[in-house]
């Protein structure tokens, strides 16, 4: 099992990735969420300057946010700064689009974007918007083509998984996905100190946002296969009622405020220690090690742990020690 980490692109993220590098994490994924945080590529570029070993990549890019040629140039830039250490995740857009009140991209669009991107990086001529397009960088202006980087797809169900299989890629998801040689699980939570209550303020700040995202997804994508439904979730109806007090036009702004970084006012009204333990990797070290072993039996090959709360170094260090990577 590879132990990796994931981060929102905020000002301190490059330094946190540098710590993850020293602690022994395999990869660092950075979200593409411009409505919520800073730029993914500038964050990764700074992280490349501060690290030597850890692999780096966006997890996951959203095709509609930038032209495919712009993405190809960004990947080439990161490969130049961190050769042999770059991975690329692509998805249809959960947070990055829903936070702007937009639905996820179609998987046909994601497939086309990924094919165009791979071909551009290989140095091929690609038809884009009805015209022949190619990376025209001259000698010394970019890494030599072909530029080959491993791909994973942020899948939310069978359509995304079919695209990943078709293109021979891995997957990254917030639920275990079996049947892939590379299946990364985006995980949240915190390692409890011996005897620490999961209802403590520290735990709520470190793991509450990770539990809240289950409510966010259930609200935004109620028909997503294999996901909990709001009426069946603990205090799900209460969460819905709190959100419905907000005008519908602005509701998506409040749903995603603090998304994956801190529990917002709607979330804090319903979250409990029991809910946090149910929906995140929160517990004492021995119990979490057992859960990671169980995840491996369900097809997970990589844990991508996203720390949160006011003390990211504490979270990264505790998780690394628990998982045996430091």
Backbone torsions as a table, in degrees:
resi	resn	phi	psi	omega
1	UNK	NA	121.2	173.1
2	UNK	-78.1	138.9	175.8
3	UNK	-110.6	112.6	-178.6
4	UNK	-120.2	-175.5	179.8
5	UNK	-140.5	162.6	-179.3
6	UNK	-139.0	149.2	-174.0
7	UNK	-145.1	146.9	163.6
8	UNK	-76.2	148.0	178.9
9	UNK	-79.7	89.0	177.3
10	UNK	-116.6	168.9	-172.3
11	UNK	-54.2	-35.8	-176.6
12	UNK	-86.7	-3.0	-174.2
13	UNK	-59.4	-43.4	179.3
14	UNK	-56.8	-40.7	178.0
15	UNK	-67.8	-34.6	177.4
16	UNK	-68.7	-36.0	175.7
17	UNK	-66.6	-37.2	176.8
18	UNK	-61.7	-39.3	175.7
19	UNK	-64.8	-43.5	177.9
20	UNK	-59.0	-36.9	176.5
21	UNK	-60.3	-46.2	-179.2
22	UNK	-68.0	-31.6	-178.3
23	UNK	-77.4	-17.2	177.0
24	UNK	104.1	11.1	175.9
25	UNK	-62.6	145.4	-175.9
26	UNK	-73.9	-49.8	-175.9
27	UNK	-136.1	158.6	171.1
28	UNK	-126.4	120.6	176.6
29	UNK	-102.2	141.4	179.6
30	UNK	-125.3	132.2	-174.8
31	UNK	-71.1	152.8	174.7
32	UNK	-105.9	80.2	-172.5
33	UNK	-132.1	66.7	-173.0
34	UNK	-65.4	-22.0	176.7
35	UNK	-72.9	-19.1	-175.1
36	UNK	-110.6	-38.0	-175.8
37	UNK	-137.2	-162.6	-172.7
38	UNK	-86.3	-169.7	-173.9
39	UNK	-78.7	132.1	-177.1
40	UNK	-65.1	-42.2	-174.1
41	UNK	-73.8	-38.4	176.8
42	UNK	-65.0	-37.3	177.9
43	UNK	-64.6	-45.1	179.4
44	UNK	-66.4	-37.3	178.4
45	UNK	-62.5	-42.3	177.6
46	UNK	-66.5	-40.0	178.1
47	UNK	-62.2	-37.6	178.9
48	UNK	-60.4	-36.1	179.9
49	UNK	-70.1	-24.5	-174.7
50	UNK	-98.9	-2.3	-173.5
51	UNK	-127.4	163.9	-179.5
52	UNK	-128.2	-27.4	-170.5
53	UNK	-120.3	-43.3	-172.1
54	UNK	-61.8	140.3	176.7
55	UNK	-78.6	151.0	-172.8
56	UNK	-131.3	149.3	174.6
57	UNK	179.4	160.2	174.1
58	UNK	-76.9	135.8	-178.6
59	UNK	-141.5	86.6	6.8
60	UNK	-132.1	154.6	176.5
61	UNK	-68.6	150.8	177.3
62	UNK	-116.9	113.6	-172.1
63	UNK	-51.9	-39.9	-174.4
64	UNK	-70.7	-11.3	-176.2
65	UNK	-83.3	-19.5	179.5
66	UNK	-157.1	148.3	179.7
67	UNK	-61.2	146.0	-175.9
68	UNK	-62.2	-31.6	177.2
69	UNK	-68.0	-37.1	177.0
70	UNK	-63.0	-42.2	178.1
71	UNK	-65.1	-41.2	178.3
72	UNK	-59.9	-42.8	179.0
73	UNK	-66.7	-36.5	178.1
74	UNK	-65.1	-43.3	178.2
75	UNK	-62.2	-44.0	178.6
76	UNK	-59.9	-39.1	178.5
77	UNK	-62.7	-44.8	-178.9
78	UNK	-68.3	-38.2	176.8
79	UNK	-61.3	-38.2	177.5
80	UNK	-64.0	-36.0	-178.1
81	UNK	-83.3	-28.1	-175.8
82	UNK	-139.1	64.9	-175.9
83	UNK	-60.0	136.0	179.2
84	UNK	77.2	4.6	-175.1
85	UNK	-123.0	14.5	-171.9
86	UNK	-108.3	131.1	170.6
87	UNK	-124.5	156.3	-178.3
88	UNK	-132.0	125.4	173.0
89	UNK	-104.3	141.1	179.6
90	UNK	-132.7	141.3	179.0
91	UNK	-147.1	179.9	-178.5
92	UNK	-86.5	-15.8	175.8
93	UNK	102.4	91.4	172.8
94	UNK	-90.9	-84.9	-178.1
95	UNK	-59.3	-48.6	-171.3
96	UNK	-60.5	-27.6	177.6
97	UNK	-101.1	-41.9	-177.9
98	UNK	-64.1	-30.4	177.9
99	UNK	-67.7	-14.7	176.2
100	UNK	-104.1	9.4	179.0
101	UNK	78.4	19.7	-178.9
102	UNK	-112.1	151.3	176.3
103	UNK	-79.7	159.2	176.3
104	UNK	-59.2	153.8	174.1
105	UNK	-63.0	157.5	174.1
106	UNK	-73.1	153.4	178.6
107	UNK	-72.5	-20.7	171.9
108	UNK	-64.6	-41.6	177.5
109	UNK	-65.0	-43.4	-179.8
110	UNK	-62.0	-43.6	178.8
111	UNK	-59.4	-49.3	-179.6
112	UNK	-59.9	-43.7	-179.2
113	UNK	-61.5	-44.8	-179.0
114	UNK	-64.9	-40.3	178.6
115	UNK	-65.5	-44.3	178.0
116	UNK	-61.7	-43.1	-178.8
117	UNK	-62.6	-46.4	-179.8
118	UNK	-62.0	-41.2	-179.9
119	UNK	-67.3	-41.8	177.3
120	UNK	-60.2	-45.2	-179.7
121	UNK	-64.9	-26.3	177.8
122	UNK	-79.0	-7.6	-179.7
123	UNK	92.0	8.9	-176.2
124	UNK	-81.4	161.2	170.9
125	UNK	-86.0	127.5	-174.5
126	UNK	-125.0	139.5	174.5
127	UNK	-84.3	119.6	179.8
128	UNK	-132.6	126.4	-178.4
129	UNK	53.7	36.2	174.8
130	UNK	82.2	7.2	-178.3
131	UNK	-132.1	150.7	176.4
132	UNK	-68.5	130.7	-175.3
133	UNK	-134.1	142.3	-179.8
134	UNK	-153.9	153.2	171.0
135	UNK	-74.0	113.2	-172.9
136	UNK	-100.2	13.8	-178.4
137	UNK	-56.7	131.8	179.9
138	UNK	-86.4	-179.4	-179.4
139	UNK	-56.5	131.9	179.1
140	UNK	80.6	-2.6	-178.1
141	UNK	-95.9	-13.4	-179.2
142	UNK	-169.0	164.0	173.8
143	UNK	-57.0	148.3	178.9
144	UNK	-63.1	141.3	171.4
145	UNK	-83.3	149.0	4.9
146	UNK	-78.2	141.9	171.6
147	UNK	-101.1	118.1	-176.9
148	UNK	-116.2	123.7	178.4
149	UNK	-129.9	140.5	176.7
150	UNK	-64.7	143.5	179.9
151	UNK	-114.2	142.2	165.1
152	UNK	-128.6	154.2	178.2
153	UNK	-116.3	132.9	174.5
154	UNK	-79.0	95.2	-172.4
155	UNK	-95.0	150.6	176.8
156	UNK	-122.8	9.9	-177.2
157	UNK	165.2	-165.8	-172.8
158	UNK	-64.5	-32.4	-179.7
159	UNK	-64.1	-47.1	178.3
160	UNK	-65.3	-39.2	179.2
161	UNK	-64.7	-35.9	177.9
162	UNK	-64.8	-40.2	177.5
163	UNK	-64.6	-42.6	178.9
164	UNK	-60.7	-43.7	179.1
165	UNK	-64.6	-44.5	-178.5
166	UNK	-58.1	-37.9	-176.5
167	UNK	-97.2	6.6	176.8
168	UNK	65.1	36.3	-174.9
169	UNK	-109.2	171.7	172.9
170	UNK	-90.6	-176.1	179.3
171	UNK	-132.1	152.1	171.5
172	UNK	-134.5	131.5	-172.2
173	UNK	-152.1	167.9	176.9
174	UNK	-96.6	2.9	170.9
175	UNK	-130.1	153.4	-179.3
176	UNK	-62.0	136.5	176.5
177	UNK	-125.2	123.6	-179.1
178	UNK	-97.5	162.6	173.4
179	UNK	95.0	9.3	179.2
180	UNK	-124.4	143.5	176.6
181	UNK	-66.1	-28.3	177.8
182	UNK	-127.2	107.6	-178.8
183	UNK	-131.6	99.9	-178.1
184	UNK	-92.3	137.1	178.0
185	UNK	-109.9	118.8	174.0
186	UNK	-76.2	119.4	-172.0
187	UNK	-126.6	150.0	-179.9
188	UNK	-128.6	169.9	176.9
189	UNK	132.7	-167.4	-178.8
190	UNK	-154.2	148.1	175.4
191	UNK	-83.1	119.1	-179.7
192	UNK	-74.4	143.0	168.3
193	UNK	-69.5	154.4	179.6
194	UNK	-52.9	124.7	178.5
195	UNK	79.4	0.5	-177.2
196	UNK	-72.1	138.8	179.2
197	UNK	-79.7	134.6	175.9
198	UNK	-68.7	-10.0	176.3
199	UNK	-88.4	0.4	-177.8
200	UNK	-66.4	156.9	179.5
201	UNK	-62.8	-36.8	179.0
202	UNK	-60.3	-44.3	-179.1
203	UNK	-66.6	-41.1	179.1
204	UNK	-61.0	-40.4	-179.7
205	UNK	-73.3	-32.1	-177.2
206	UNK	-83.9	-29.4	-172.4
207	UNK	-127.7	-10.9	-176.4
208	UNK	-60.8	-39.5	-179.5
209	UNK	-65.6	-33.8	178.0
210	UNK	-66.4	-35.7	175.4
211	UNK	-73.4	-38.0	-176.9
212	UNK	-63.8	-30.4	-177.5
213	UNK	-62.7	-25.3	177.3
214	UNK	-65.6	-37.4	176.8
215	UNK	-70.0	-41.9	179.6
216	UNK	-58.3	-47.9	-178.3
217	UNK	-65.9	-41.5	-179.8
218	UNK	-62.1	-33.6	178.5
219	UNK	-74.4	-46.7	-173.5
220	UNK	-77.5	-33.6	-176.7
221	UNK	-127.8	68.3	-171.7
222	UNK	-65.5	-18.5	-178.7
223	UNK	-102.1	10.3	-179.7
224	UNK	-62.1	129.6	-176.8
225	UNK	-69.2	141.7	174.3
226	UNK	73.9	11.1	-178.1
227	UNK	-108.8	152.3	176.3
228	UNK	-62.1	145.8	176.9
229	UNK	-100.8	139.8	-175.2
230	UNK	-51.2	-45.3	-178.7
231	UNK	-61.8	-23.8	-177.4
232	UNK	-93.6	-5.6	-176.2
233	UNK	-89.1	149.8	177.7
234	UNK	-59.3	123.6	179.8
235	UNK	62.1	23.0	179.8
236	UNK	-63.3	-41.4	179.1
237	UNK	-65.4	-36.9	178.5
238	UNK	-65.6	-41.1	177.4
239	UNK	-61.7	-43.9	179.9
240	UNK	-61.9	-42.9	-179.1
241	UNK	-63.5	-38.9	178.7
242	UNK	-64.3	-40.1	-179.8
243	UNK	-69.9	-35.8	-176.6
244	UNK	-69.2	-12.6	175.1
245	UNK	-73.1	-13.8	-179.0
246	UNK	-91.8	137.7	178.8
247	UNK	-52.6	138.2	-173.4
248	UNK	-57.6	-37.0	-177.9
249	UNK	-60.2	-29.3	-176.7
250	UNK	-109.2	5.1	-171.9
251	UNK	-62.1	-39.9	-178.6
252	UNK	-64.5	-28.2	178.6
253	UNK	-66.4	-39.3	-178.7
254	UNK	-78.7	-33.1	177.9
255	UNK	-58.7	-42.5	-171.6
256	UNK	-100.9	1.9	175.8
257	UNK	-63.6	124.7	-178.4
258	UNK	80.4	3.0	-174.1
259	UNK	-47.8	120.5	178.8
260	UNK	67.7	3.8	179.2
261	UNK	-121.4	-38.8	175.0
262	UNK	-155.0	148.1	178.2
263	UNK	-73.5	127.4	-179.6
264	UNK	-81.1	-176.6	-174.3
265	UNK	-62.2	-38.3	179.0
266	UNK	-64.6	-43.3	-179.5
267	UNK	-65.7	-44.8	-175.5
268	UNK	-62.9	-24.1	-179.0
269	UNK	-68.2	-20.1	-175.3
270	UNK	-121.7	-19.7	-173.4
271	UNK	-68.1	140.1	174.0
272	UNK	-133.9	167.2	176.4
273	UNK	-59.7	-37.1	179.2
274	UNK	-63.4	-41.7	178.9
275	UNK	-66.2	-42.3	179.2
276	UNK	-59.8	-44.5	179.6
277	UNK	-66.6	-33.3	-177.9
278	UNK	-68.3	-40.7	-170.5
279	UNK	-106.3	1.6	179.4
280	UNK	-136.6	169.5	172.5
281	UNK	-83.4	76.1	178.8
282	UNK	-121.6	128.0	-179.4
283	UNK	166.1	178.5	175.8
284	UNK	-75.3	160.9	-167.2
285	UNK	-55.6	-46.6	-176.9
286	UNK	-61.5	-41.9	-179.7
287	UNK	-65.6	-38.9	-179.8
288	UNK	-68.8	-36.8	177.1
289	UNK	-60.9	-40.6	177.8
290	UNK	-64.0	-39.0	179.6
291	UNK	-66.5	-36.7	178.1
292	UNK	-65.5	-41.2	176.2
293	UNK	-59.8	-43.3	179.2
294	UNK	-63.1	-38.1	178.6
295	UNK	-63.5	-35.5	176.7
296	UNK	-61.1	-35.1	178.8
297	UNK	-72.4	-13.1	179.7
298	UNK	-100.8	12.4	173.6
299	UNK	101.8	-2.9	-179.4
300	UNK	-76.4	130.2	177.7
301	UNK	-110.3	-10.4	-177.9
302	UNK	-149.6	133.2	169.8
303	UNK	-99.9	122.4	175.0
304	UNK	-107.3	96.4	-172.5
305	UNK	-87.9	125.4	175.9
306	UNK	-104.4	110.5	176.6
307	UNK	-75.2	156.0	177.6
308	UNK	-148.2	175.8	179.2
309	UNK	96.1	-176.8	-174.1
310	UNK	-78.5	-10.6	-175.7
311	UNK	-130.1	74.7	-178.8
312	UNK	-61.2	-42.2	177.3
313	UNK	-56.5	-40.4	178.2
314	UNK	-61.2	-44.4	-177.5
315	UNK	-65.6	-45.2	179.5
316	UNK	-61.8	-44.8	-177.4
317	UNK	-66.7	-44.1	-179.0
318	UNK	-65.3	-41.0	-179.7
319	UNK	-67.7	-41.4	179.6
320	UNK	-62.3	-42.1	178.7
321	UNK	-65.5	-43.1	179.3
322	UNK	-60.5	-42.2	-175.7
323	UNK	-84.9	-4.2	174.4
324	UNK	79.4	27.1	179.2
325	UNK	-102.8	0.6	178.3
326	UNK	-140.5	NA	NA
